[in-house]
Each structure stands twice: as C-alpha cells, then as structure tokens.
Amino acid sequence: MGKTAVISARIDPELKHNAEQIFRELGLTTSQAIALFYKQVDLQRGLPFSVKVPNELTKKALEDARARRNLESFDDIESLFEDLGI
C-alpha cells in the first residue's frame, strides 16, 4: 500500500521546532517520526506511553513548582546528594 494519507494538525511553533531538532538528531524526518508514533500506537493498541491524570499531591507539587513556592535549594552538589541520601 502506498503512502497517500495526509495528516494536518495545528501545533505550537516552538514545540514543532524543538521536536524537529530532536528528530534531526535521531536521523528522522518529521514524517518518519509521525509514522513511527502511529506504528507504535498500532502495535501496542494504545498510546506508546503512560497518560495519567495527576493525583492531588502531584498537582500541588506542580503548582508549587510553577509558582516557585516551597522549593529546596542547595549551596553545592554534595549538600543535594546528602539530602537525597546518595
């Protein structure tokens, strides 16, 4: 079967640019990347990644991060590692 179907979608220009840069680094054209995504959807009978609604704790953490509230900061990498127990 020949490749004759056309996909048209509106997308944020910056997101498109950033994704296309990554495709180039991977040696893919945008059409190849889209075909790869569609093939994975077909093979897995769903999205090839987990899509979930965040729970309340995660929502609060995301809101805090976006607002730059309740963020930990460290003076050096050793202090960060110590806090993480690494």
HELIX and SHEET records of a PDB file:
HELIX    1   1 PRO A   13  GLU A   25  1                                  13    
HELIX    2   2 THR A   30  GLN A   44  1                                  15    
HELIX    3   3 GLU A   56  ALA A   67  1                                  12    
HELIX    4   4 ILE A   77  LEU A   84  1                                   8    
END                                                                             
